[in-house]
């Protein structure tokens, strides 16, 4: 078990007052809250801060923790000294506010289970809880629909009311037209009821798998299409990749760099008859080939001679 | 040889085809009906229907309610703070997906 430095987690000296601890907690909770901070380590930091606060905000727990001393020698493989908490009395789950119980081994062995730990009374009748999970899908899955086997860790209560995590695999149809940020509801697939209540529902929150080619905005999808200067100038028939196979498209003559061409109805398909189909936007990205060989240099030279083109013609006069 | 037929569960897309009553939204989001009523009074949610019992929330309210519930629980925001945070978070998301507009 690893020793946790709760003062370090909150960026406070060990002499901090209770008011300073509260203020630091509020500030760091806002900073690292997973709903407000998209960075990958934000959730872990948020949990660390929450755990530290559970101990430091409570003068008795704090005093017991302080008795362990600063950075014990065995910090990496920490064992609490015998009778370390003599003379302190606390229940371990006094108030129910704050973060959900998902604390480190260190916390659990010092202060008992996290406050979110649930114990059901076996004679209780209650509807099963709704469960939530995230599912990562490819953009293509939304174009074609897909079938996925999804493995979930679910808390299951036994006859005595003890809750254990069990893994459960579900085969799920990913419907056409579903988008990141949306949720799929699977009725009755959430937590089992206690006694005679109805089962809860399972909500699957959809996320896109990371990819670099397409950008998604609502139902519309856009991609950058590299084209040669002569394709932009003379027009061309090009093949455009879409998440659902390739399509042919005509680049109009004299297209400027950055021009957006719309392929109507080629975005994310409709999910229900009432919803519109998205469009695919192709943004032209004119790529200049480097002039390395003599022949290539001559070709650019011929362009210069043919055009008498001054791209800075409107930069005349004074510069103000 | 036996043939295996795998059954795939068909779900409903919450944002496209579901409406919630106050009780259903409370259960799915983890927010209490009292909290949800406060947020409605603050204008953070706009259900159809006049009387509380007739309220129907759109499917997209679930995501907002779940966020609101976490912000209230973790940061101690009041209803006005929740309403402001939800609006700002939505604006940030729009700016992220459309940086050039």
Interface residues (C-beta under 8 A of the other chain):
Chain A: X26 X29 X30 X33 X34 X35 X36 X46 X50 X97 X98 X99 X127 X130 X132 X147 X170 X171 X172 X173 X175 X177 X178 X181 X182 X183 X184 X185 X186 X187 X189 X200 X201 X203 X204 X215 X216 X217 X271 X272 X274 X275
Chain B: X6 X7 X8 X9 X10 X11 X12 X13 X14 X15 X16 X17 X18 X27 X28 X59 X62 X63 X66 X67 X70 X71 X73 X74 X75 X76 X85 X89 X97 X98
